[in-house]
Every structure is written in structure tokens, then in C-alpha cells.
Amino acid sequence: MERPAPERATRKGRAMRGQTPIQRQTNYRQLRNPFPTMDVFSADEIENMHDTAMRTLEELGVKVLLPEARKIFAEAGARVDEMTDMVYIGRDIISAALASAPKSIECRAGARHRDFVLELGSLTFQPGAGAPHATDRDRGRRPGSARDFRELTQLTQHFDVFQMVPPLIEPQDVPTNLRHYFTAEAQLTLTDKFPFIYSRGTPQVEDGFAMMRGFRGLTDDEWRAHPHCYTIINTNSPRTLDIPMAQGLIDFARARQLAIVTPFTLMGAMAPITVAGAITLSHAEALSAIALNQLASPGAPVCYGTFTSNVDMKSGAPALGTPSHFQASLAAGQLARFIGLPWRSAAGSASNTNDVQAANENQLGLWGCLMAGATVIIHSAGWLEGGLTVSYEKLVTDAEVLNMIAELCAGNRAGPDEIGFDTALREVEPSGHFFAASQTMARYSTEFYEPIVHDYANFGTWTERGARDASMRATDVWKAILASDARPEMDDAKVEELRHFVERRTSEGGAPPES
């Protein structure tokens, strides 16, 4: 029997009649890494690196400058030399710490729909953090200011692909004894994401915790049940744990808040020149910090981390987004999976401006993190000069790439609706086109990712629009975001209470950072 010829969808109105556009289901807030992990070393080599890190802690030790931390290690059975501040940590202590450290961490953001879980396989992004300078095309490079901190925090809030709020720049026009009040207040009132608190001594940490608990309206039990904020703990490579970082590990553990341990090792400078040697040192330092955290409070949320790249041997300057940086991320990922903990890695760029070098370096570093299975990727957007500057334009252009990765995390479907036998294949005759097919008309406005800064216009149209490059368009994007001044809903009474807390503590002299 001859099949009737299908009706061709030649008019937009007829094709769209009765059709409801399908909304994209992508979730940029609770991402899972869809990529298989990649190994750079064999399983035997990774086991040997872990064993060598343990041997390093036992035989060579770690210099721990905080007396309280040395006491905690000594009470756990570590050998402590008070004359040299050296601590020699046995394998049994490390093994116990790895056993008590949680493998899955439920993080509570300011808004519950922004909560996320840190575990192997999950994926979270942060923009670049800790830079002393900010830059944009209009105002140029400058020391980071309070205004920059607030603006960059608002940009972080705008892009859903950032789940965690870091201290993007140091607001150098705010005194150090008051800076932690300013940064905490800005994060609490301008975002509803997962915020950061500095570890610069117990008084500042306690201030931050008090602001967080009061603003969120948390009881002591609610505060301790889940982490509501995080800090970054950097070791001083090689093999040194300074006073504020050691104190931060203890303070955050006892408050059951999240500490992300991150040795910062540069091959050929603060670490051996080889990837294997540098990552072994980094692993040993991370294990020592995790041990202190768990000894202070077993089961406290803690995240393994590394930030390892090489230096330019001609100048000694950090080099990021290099093949060695990529390989170091892969090795760190193998060690994180070996011990079973969620972990943090990093991208970044050494370029001085938002150019093709900056894009190449950041993306190679980013893909190293993704292929390594990193749980938290920091410095994923905006970083220039090896971390000395955060660029407004680069934050936007890098966010574009992260959005595309988030789209890949959503996966895809291949059911009858997606294949479209009746709504696409049957409707279009040979040599025809699918522009007016029913499936196309139902999905044309939602099927594809809509770029925020990339321009797909042809050369003629692009020229007519002013021949503006990506950085120029990115300037328009961040200006529009700041001009809209969109903020999450806040309880006015809580905002006023927070302001009174800051005013009172400021009048009392604040809290100078400890060193």
C-alpha cells in the first residue's frame, strides 16, 4: 500500500500551531563531571608516590609554627622537636585522618536551591581569588579596592556556573583589622551562594562565624550540622605550616566548617622540578594539614587540594596552563582518588592581558582539572599575571567557556522526541531543509546554548556593528550586569543586625590578622 505523502511544514505559523517550546533542563548549580578521568602515572607509581609522601612525613617531617598545633600532633603520638618546631608524623596518624575525613560533604549556601555536594564526581567552579590587583578596559590595572571587591562579587553572583564565592581581590583600601568585616558583609548581602571566610587568626575567624550564624539565623546545632562557609588553607612549601594556616585548620575543624587544603608548589622553585617529585611533596603537605584538621575534630569537613605548576626557568615567574601544569593536575587527581577524598585543583593564566595566551592557558589548565576529576576548580575565570590580577573582561569570557562545559555536564537524550521521526525526518523530503520542521519550530529558541559574549555574525555584519572583539563585548556585558544591580532577596532586619555588628566591632578596634 502506498503511504500518503507527508504534509510539508512550509509555513512557520502552521508548524508552530499547538507547539510549546521545550525548556532546556541544564542545571548549572549541582554539576557532575561527565568526562572519564585520565591517568598520567600507573597505579604502582601512584602508590609509590603516596608511600614516599608518608615516608617524607615520618623521616623528614613538617615545620609547624603554631605551638597548639604541635601539641595536638604530640598528643596523637607524633614526634615533636620543640627546638626546631619540626613534627614527624607517623603513618598511623595519617591513615586515621583519612579514615575519619568525610568522603561526601553537603554544603549549605545562602539559598537552599544553591546547596551542593562535594564528593568525587561532583563539579564546582570558582573565579580567580586572592589577587592584589583588578583590571578592566576602562579603568586599567589598579590596586584592588572595596569597590572592586563588591563589583566582582556581584559578577560572581550573576553567573550560575559559579557555585562558590571566593575573595576575588584584596580590598587594599580597607584596613586589615576591618577587612574581614567588609568582605563577609559584602558576600552575605550581595550573594546567596556559598561564601568564603579568611583564616587570618582566631579573632577574625570567630567574627566571620558570628556574622554568618547571625545573618543566616542558625542555631549552634544547625551551624555544626553542615558547612555554611569555607576557607583556603595554603601550606608554605616546602614542608612548612605557618601560624594562621595551622590555626585556621583547627578553628574550622572545631566549628565543623569546610577547610580546603591547598599546597602551592611550583616545580623547580618551591618543589622538585619533576611532576612526580612536586606532586609527592604537595601530597605530603596536604596529608599533614588534613591530619591536623582531623585531630582537632574527627569527621570535620575537609577537602584535599593542590595547585602545582612550573616556573619559567628563564625568569623564575610562575607559568600556568602549561603541559606540566596539566600533568600535575592529572597526578593530583589520581592521588585524590587513591585516598578517596573530594579535592580542589586550579586553572589560571600568566598572561598580562585578556588575549589569546590568557585563553589558551586558562583552558588547558581547566581541561587538566576536568580530566583529572577535580571536585572544586578555583581560578577558573578572570585570573591574569599568575594570580596578581583579576580581569573583569576575562571573568566574562572565561564564564562563557564554563557555561559551555556546564552544558556538556547536562548530557543529552536520544528518545523518540529527540530523534524526531515524525516531527522532523518524515516531514522533510530529500534535498529539503529542516528550518521549518515541527521539531525545529518547537525547539529553535531553546535547543542551543545562547552565548553571552561570543559573536556568530558573519564578517560583514560584524564589521557593520563596529568590528568589536571579544574583550570589547565583555566590557559591555559586565557593565550591564553591574548597572542592573540585581541582588538576592534579603531580610532587612538581618541586614540591619549585620550592620550593627560591624559597627560595634569596628568601634572596639576590630581584629588584626595574626601572623
C-alpha positions as CSV (number, residue, x, y, z in Angstrom):
1,M,0.0,0.0,0.0
2,E,1.3,3.4,-0.9
3,R,1.9,5.6,2.1
4,P,0.4,9.1,1.8
5,A,2.9,11.8,1.2
6,P,3.7,13.7,4.4
7,E,2.5,17.2,4.8
8,R,5.4,19.6,4.5
9,A,5.8,22.2,7.2
10,T,6.4,25.2,4.9
11,R,4.8,27.9,6.9
12,K,6.1,29.0,10.4
13,G,2.6,29.6,11.7
14,R,1.3,26.1,10.8
15,A,4.4,24.4,12.2
16,M,4.2,26.2,15.5
17,R,0.5,25.8,15.9
18,G,-0.1,23.8,19.2
19,Q,3.6,23.6,19.9
20,T,5.1,24.6,23.2
21,P,8.9,25.3,23.2
22,I,10.8,22.8,25.2
23,Q,12.8,24.4,28.0
24,R,16.4,23.3,28.5
25,Q,16.8,21.3,31.7
26,T,20.5,22.2,32.3
27,N,21.4,22.7,35.9
28,Y,24.4,24.9,36.4
29,R,24.2,24.7,40.2
30,Q,24.7,21.0,41.0
31,L,27.0,19.7,38.3
32,R,28.5,16.2,37.8
33,N,31.7,15.8,35.8
34,P,30.7,13.8,32.7
35,F,34.3,13.1,31.5
36,P,36.2,9.9,32.2
37,T,39.3,10.6,34.3
38,M,42.7,10.4,32.7
39,D,45.9,9.0,34.3
40,V,49.4,10.3,33.9
41,F,51.1,7.6,36.1
42,S,50.5,3.9,36.6
43,A,48.7,2.6,39.7
44,D,52.0,1.3,41.0
45,E,53.6,4.7,40.5
46,I,50.8,6.5,42.3
47,E,51.0,4.0,45.3
48,N,54.8,4.6,45.4
49,M,54.2,8.4,45.4
50,H,51.7,8.1,48.3
51,D,54.2,5.8,50.2
52,T,57.0,8.3,49.6
53,A,54.8,11.1,50.9
54,M,54.2,9.1,54.1
55,R,57.9,8.4,54.4
56,T,58.6,12.2,54.0
57,L,56.3,13.0,56.9
58,E,57.8,10.2,59.0
59,E,61.5,10.8,58.3
60,L,61.8,14.4,57.1
61,G,58.9,15.9,59.0
62,V,57.0,19.2,58.6
63,K,57.8,22.5,60.3
64,V,54.7,23.6,62.3
65,L,55.0,27.1,63.7
66,L,51.8,27.1,65.9
67,P,52.5,25.7,69.4
68,E,48.9,24.5,69.8
69,A,49.2,22.5,66.6
70,R,52.4,20.9,67.7
71,K,50.7,19.9,71.0
72,I,47.8,18.3,69.1
73,F,50.3,16.3,67.0
74,A,52.3,15.3,70.1
75,E,49.2,14.1,71.9
76,A,48.3,11.9,68.9
77,G,51.7,10.3,69.1
78,A,53.8,12.3,66.6
79,R,57.4,13.0,67.4
80,V,57.8,16.7,68.0
81,D,61.1,18.7,68.3
82,E,60.2,21.9,70.1
83,M,63.7,23.3,69.5
84,T,63.2,23.3,65.7
85,D,59.3,23.2,65.5
86,M,59.6,20.1,63.5
87,V,56.8,17.5,63.6
88,Y,57.4,13.9,62.4
89,I,54.0,12.3,61.6
90,G,53.6,8.5,61.6
91,R,51.6,6.6,59.1
92,D,49.1,5.5,61.6
93,I,48.1,9.2,62.3
94,I,47.7,9.9,58.5
95,S,45.7,6.7,58.0
96,A,43.4,7.5,60.9
97,A,42.8,11.0,59.5
98,L,42.0,9.7,56.0
99,A,39.6,7.3,57.6
100,S,37.7,10.0,59.6
101,A,37.6,12.6,56.9
102,P,34.2,12.6,55.1
103,K,34.1,11.4,51.6
104,S,30.9,13.4,50.8
105,I,30.3,17.0,52.1
106,E,26.9,18.7,51.9
107,C,27.5,22.4,51.6
108,R,24.7,24.8,52.6
109,A,24.6,28.1,50.6
110,G,22.6,31.2,51.5
111,A,19.7,30.0,49.3
112,R,18.9,26.3,49.6
113,H,18.5,25.8,45.8
114,R,22.2,26.7,45.6
115,D,23.3,23.9,48.0
116,F,25.7,21.4,46.6
117,V,27.7,18.3,47.5
118,L,31.4,17.9,47.3
119,E,32.5,14.4,46.5
120,L,34.5,12.6,43.8
121,G,32.5,13.1,40.6
122,S,30.8,16.3,41.5
123,L,32.0,19.6,40.0
124,T,32.0,23.2,41.3
125,F,33.6,26.3,39.9
126,Q,35.1,29.5,41.5
127,P,36.5,32.5,39.7
128,G,40.0,33.6,40.4
129,A,40.8,34.6,44.0
130,G,43.2,36.4,46.2
131,A,44.7,38.9,43.7
132,P,46.1,42.2,44.9
133,H,45.1,44.0,41.7
134,A,42.0,44.4,39.5
135,T,41.8,45.5,35.9
136,D,39.3,46.3,33.2
137,R,39.4,48.1,29.8
138,D,38.0,51.4,31.1
139,R,39.8,51.9,34.4
140,G,43.0,50.0,33.7
141,R,45.1,48.0,36.2
142,R,44.9,49.2,39.8
143,P,45.3,48.0,43.4
144,G,42.2,46.1,44.4
145,S,39.6,48.3,46.2
146,A,36.4,47.9,48.2
147,R,34.5,48.9,45.1
148,D,36.3,46.2,43.0
149,F,35.5,43.6,45.7
150,R,31.8,44.4,45.7
151,E,31.6,44.6,41.9
152,L,33.4,41.3,41.3
153,T,31.2,39.6,44.0
154,Q,28.1,40.8,42.1
155,L,29.5,39.4,38.8
156,T,30.1,36.1,40.6
157,Q,26.5,36.1,41.8
158,H,25.2,36.8,38.3
159,F,26.8,33.7,36.7
160,D,25.1,30.5,38.0
161,V,28.1,28.4,36.9
162,F,30.0,29.8,39.9
163,Q,28.7,27.9,42.9
164,M,31.2,29.3,45.4
165,V,32.2,32.9,46.2
166,P,35.9,33.5,46.7
167,P,37.7,36.7,47.8
168,L,38.5,37.7,44.2
169,I,40.7,40.6,45.1
170,E,42.2,42.1,48.3
171,P,40.4,45.4,49.0
172,Q,43.5,47.3,49.9
173,D,41.7,50.5,50.8
174,V,40.1,48.7,53.8
175,P,42.3,48.3,56.9
176,T,43.4,44.8,57.6
177,N,41.9,44.8,61.1
178,L,38.5,45.6,59.5
179,R,38.8,43.9,56.1
180,H,37.2,40.6,57.2
181,Y,34.0,42.5,58.2
182,F,33.8,44.2,54.9
183,T,34.4,41.1,52.8
184,A,32.0,38.9,54.9
185,E,29.2,41.6,54.8
186,A,29.7,42.1,51.0
187,Q,29.3,38.3,50.4
188,L,26.3,37.9,52.7
189,T,24.4,40.9,51.3
190,L,25.3,40.7,47.6
191,T,25.1,36.9,47.0
192,D,23.2,33.8,48.2
193,K,25.9,31.4,47.2
194,F,28.5,29.5,49.4
195,P,30.8,32.2,51.0
196,F,34.4,32.4,52.0
197,I,35.9,33.4,55.3
198,Y,39.6,34.3,55.8
199,S,41.8,32.2,58.1
200,R,43.9,35.0,59.5
201,G,43.8,34.2,63.2
202,T,41.1,33.0,65.6
203,P,39.6,36.5,66.4
204,Q,38.9,37.2,62.7
205,V,37.6,33.7,62.1
206,E,35.2,34.0,65.1
207,D,34.0,37.3,63.8
208,G,33.2,35.8,60.5
209,F,31.5,32.8,62.0
210,A,29.4,35.1,64.2
211,M,28.3,37.2,61.2
212,M,27.5,34.1,59.2
213,R,25.4,32.4,62.0
214,G,23.5,35.6,62.9
215,F,22.7,36.5,59.3
216,R,21.5,33.0,58.4
217,G,19.6,32.7,61.7
218,L,21.3,29.4,62.6
219,T,21.3,27.6,65.9
220,D,24.5,26.1,67.2
221,D,23.3,22.6,66.1
222,E,22.3,23.8,62.6
223,W,25.7,25.6,62.2
224,R,27.6,22.4,63.1
225,A,25.4,20.0,61.1
226,H,26.7,21.2,57.7
227,P,29.4,23.6,56.5
228,H,27.9,27.1,55.7
229,C,31.2,28.6,54.6
230,Y,34.8,27.6,53.6
231,T,38.4,28.8,53.8
232,I,41.5,28.0,51.8
233,I,44.5,26.7,53.7
234,N,47.8,27.1,52.0
235,T,51.0,25.4,53.2
236,N,54.3,27.2,52.8
237,S,56.2,24.9,50.6
238,P,58.4,23.2,51.2
239,R,57.1,21.4,54.3
240,T,56.0,24.4,56.5
241,L,52.7,25.1,58.1
242,D,52.6,28.7,59.4
243,I,50.6,30.1,62.4
244,P,47.4,31.4,60.7
245,M,47.0,28.4,58.4
246,A,47.5,25.9,61.3
247,Q,45.1,27.9,63.4
248,G,42.6,28.0,60.6
249,L,42.7,24.2,60.2
250,I,41.9,23.9,63.9
251,D,39.3,26.7,64.1
252,F,37.3,25.4,61.1
253,A,37.5,21.8,62.2
254,R,36.1,22.6,65.6
255,A,33.3,24.7,64.1
256,R,32.7,21.9,61.6
257,Q,33.1,24.3,58.7
258,L,34.9,23.5,55.4
259,A,38.7,23.8,55.0
260,I,40.1,23.3,51.5
261,V,43.8,22.3,51.9
262,T,46.0,23.6,49.1
263,P,49.8,23.4,48.9
264,F,51.0,25.9,46.3
265,T,54.0,24.2,44.8
266,L,56.0,25.4,41.8
267,M,58.2,22.9,40.1
268,G,61.8,24.0,40.1
269,A,61.2,26.6,42.8
270,M,59.4,25.5,46.0
271,A,59.2,21.9,44.8
272,P,61.2,19.4,42.9
273,I,61.5,20.2,39.2
274,T,59.7,17.0,38.1
275,V,55.9,16.5,38.1
276,A,56.3,13.3,40.2
277,G,58.5,15.0,42.7
278,A,56.4,18.1,43.0
279,I,53.2,16.3,43.4
280,T,54.7,13.9,46.0
281,L,55.7,16.9,48.1
282,S,52.3,18.5,47.6
283,H,50.7,15.3,48.7
284,A,52.8,15.1,51.8
285,E,52.0,18.6,52.8
286,A,48.2,18.1,52.2
287,L,48.2,14.9,54.3
288,S,49.9,16.7,57.2
289,A,47.3,19.5,57.1
290,I,44.4,17.1,56.8
291,A,45.8,15.2,59.8
292,L,45.9,18.3,61.9
293,N,42.3,19.2,60.9
294,Q,41.0,15.7,61.8
295,L,43.0,15.5,65.0
296,A,41.3,18.8,66.1
297,S,37.8,17.4,65.3
298,P,37.5,13.9,63.7
299,G,34.9,13.9,60.9
300,A,35.2,17.7,60.2
301,P,34.7,18.6,56.5
302,V,38.0,18.9,54.7
303,C,38.9,18.9,51.1
304,Y,42.2,17.7,49.6
305,G,43.8,20.1,47.2
306,T,46.8,21.0,45.1
307,F,47.9,23.9,43.0
308,T,51.1,22.8,41.2
309,S,52.6,24.2,38.0
310,N,56.1,25.0,36.9
311,V,58.2,28.2,36.8
312,D,59.7,29.8,33.8
313,M,63.3,28.8,34.3
314,K,64.5,32.0,32.5
315,S,62.7,34.4,34.8
316,G,61.6,32.4,37.8
317,A,58.0,33.6,37.3
318,P,55.1,31.2,37.7
319,A,53.9,29.6,34.4
320,L,50.3,28.4,34.2
321,G,48.3,26.4,31.7
322,T,51.5,24.5,30.6
323,P,51.8,20.8,29.8
324,S,53.4,20.3,33.2
325,H,50.5,22.0,34.9
326,F,48.1,19.7,33.0
327,Q,50.1,16.6,34.0
328,A,50.3,17.8,37.7
329,S,46.5,18.1,37.8
330,L,46.2,14.5,36.5
331,A,48.6,13.2,39.0
332,A,46.8,15.0,41.9
333,G,43.5,13.6,40.7
334,Q,45.0,10.1,40.8
335,L,46.2,10.6,44.4
336,A,42.8,12.1,45.4
337,R,41.0,9.0,44.1
338,F,43.6,6.9,45.9
339,I,42.7,8.4,49.3
340,G,39.0,8.8,48.3
341,L,38.6,12.5,49.2
342,P,36.9,15.3,47.3
343,W,39.6,17.6,46.0
344,R,40.4,21.0,44.6
345,S,42.5,22.0,41.6
346,A,43.0,25.2,39.7
347,A,43.3,26.8,36.3
348,G,44.7,30.3,35.7
349,S,46.9,32.3,33.3
350,A,50.3,34.0,33.4
351,S,49.3,36.4,30.6
352,N,49.3,40.1,31.3
353,T,46.1,40.8,29.4
354,N,43.0,39.1,28.2
355,D,44.4,37.8,25.0
356,V,44.8,34.5,23.2
357,Q,47.6,33.5,25.6
358,A,45.3,34.0,28.5
359,A,42.5,32.0,26.9
360,N,44.9,29.2,25.9
361,E,46.5,28.9,29.3
362,N,43.2,29.0,31.2
363,Q,41.5,26.4,29.0
364,L,44.4,24.0,29.0
365,G,44.6,24.3,32.8
366,L,40.8,23.9,33.0
367,W,40.8,20.8,30.9
368,G,43.6,19.3,33.0
369,C,41.3,19.8,36.1
370,L,38.3,18.3,34.3
371,M,40.3,15.3,33.0
372,A,41.7,14.8,36.5
373,G,38.2,14.7,38.0
374,A,38.6,17.8,40.3
375,T,35.7,18.4,42.6
376,V,36.4,22.2,43.0
377,I,38.1,24.2,40.3
378,I,39.3,27.5,41.6
379,H,40.8,30.4,39.5
380,S,38.6,29.1,36.6
381,A,37.8,32.6,35.4
382,G,39.4,36.1,35.5
383,W,42.9,35.3,36.6
384,L,45.9,37.1,35.0
385,E,49.6,37.5,35.7
386,G,49.8,34.2,37.6
387,G,47.2,35.5,40.1
388,L,48.3,39.1,40.6
389,T,45.3,40.5,38.8
390,V,41.6,39.7,38.2
391,S,40.3,41.0,35.0
392,Y,36.6,41.9,34.6
393,E,36.7,41.1,30.9
394,K,38.5,37.8,31.4
395,L,36.0,36.8,34.1
396,V,33.2,37.2,31.5
397,T,35.0,35.5,28.6
398,D,36.0,32.6,30.8
399,A,32.5,32.3,32.2
400,E,31.4,31.7,28.6
401,V,33.6,28.6,28.4
402,L,32.4,27.4,31.8
403,N,28.8,27.7,30.7
404,M,29.6,25.5,27.7
405,I,31.2,22.9,30.0
406,A,28.1,23.1,32.2
407,E,26.0,22.4,29.1
408,L,28.1,19.3,28.5
409,C,27.5,18.2,32.1
410,A,23.8,18.1,31.4
411,G,24.4,15.3,28.9
412,N,21.8,14.7,26.1
413,R,18.9,12.4,25.3
414,A,18.0,10.3,22.3
415,G,14.4,9.4,22.8
416,P,11.7,9.5,20.2
417,D,11.1,13.2,20.7
418,E,14.8,13.9,20.2
419,I,15.2,11.6,17.2
420,G,12.1,13.2,15.6
421,F,11.0,10.5,13.1
422,D,7.5,12.0,12.8
423,T,8.3,15.7,13.6
424,A,11.5,16.0,11.5
425,L,12.6,13.1,9.4
426,R,9.1,12.3,8.0
427,E,8.3,16.0,7.3
428,V,11.4,16.8,5.2
429,E,11.7,15.4,1.7
430,P,15.1,14.7,0.0
431,S,17.1,17.9,-0.7
432,G,14.8,19.8,1.6
433,H,15.7,21.6,4.8
434,F,14.7,21.3,8.5
435,F,14.3,25.0,9.3
436,A,10.5,24.8,9.3
437,A,10.2,21.2,10.6
438,S,7.8,20.9,13.5
439,Q,10.7,19.7,15.8
440,T,12.8,22.7,14.8
441,M,9.9,25.2,15.4
442,A,9.2,23.7,18.8
443,R,12.9,23.9,19.9
444,Y,14.5,26.7,17.9
445,S,14.6,29.2,20.8
446,T,15.8,26.7,23.5
447,E,17.8,23.9,21.9
448,F,21.2,25.5,21.6
449,Y,23.3,27.4,24.1
450,E,22.9,31.1,23.7
451,P,26.3,32.8,24.1
452,I,26.9,35.8,26.4
453,V,29.9,37.3,24.7
454,H,30.7,35.2,21.6
455,D,29.6,36.6,18.3
456,Y,28.5,34.3,15.5
457,A,27.7,37.0,13.0
458,N,29.4,36.9,9.6
459,F,32.2,39.3,8.7
460,G,30.0,41.9,7.0
461,T,27.5,42.1,9.9
462,W,30.3,42.1,12.5
463,T,32.0,44.9,10.6
464,E,28.8,46.9,10.5
465,R,28.4,46.5,14.2
466,G,31.8,48.1,14.8
467,A,34.2,45.2,14.4
468,R,34.3,44.8,18.2
469,D,36.4,41.9,19.6
470,A,35.5,39.6,22.5
471,S,37.1,41.8,25.2
472,M,35.2,44.8,24.0
473,R,31.9,42.9,24.1
474,A,32.8,41.5,27.5
475,T,33.1,45.1,28.8
476,D,29.5,45.7,27.7
477,V,28.5,42.5,29.5
478,W,30.0,43.3,32.9
479,K,28.8,46.9,32.7
480,A,25.2,45.8,32.0
481,I,25.3,43.3,34.9
482,L,26.5,45.9,37.4
483,A,24.1,48.5,36.0
484,S,21.2,46.2,36.7
485,D,22.3,45.9,40.3
486,A,20.3,42.7,40.8
487,R,20.6,41.3,44.3
488,P,19.1,38.3,46.1
489,E,16.2,38.9,48.4
490,M,17.4,39.7,51.9
491,D,15.7,40.1,55.3
492,D,16.0,43.8,56.1
493,A,16.2,43.1,59.8
494,K,19.1,40.7,59.3
495,V,20.9,43.2,57.1
496,E,20.5,45.9,59.8
497,E,21.6,43.5,62.5
498,L,24.7,42.6,60.5
499,R,25.5,46.3,60.0
500,H,25.2,46.9,63.8
501,F,27.6,44.0,64.4
502,V,30.2,45.5,62.1
503,E,29.8,49.0,63.6
504,R,30.2,47.6,67.1
505,R,33.2,45.5,66.3
506,T,34.8,48.4,64.4
507,S,34.3,50.8,67.4
508,E,36.1,48.1,69.5
509,G,39.1,48.2,67.2
510,G,38.3,45.2,65.0
511,A,40.6,42.2,64.9
512,P,44.1,42.5,63.5
513,P,45.2,39.5,61.5
514,E,47.6,37.1,63.3
515,S,50.9,36.0,61.8
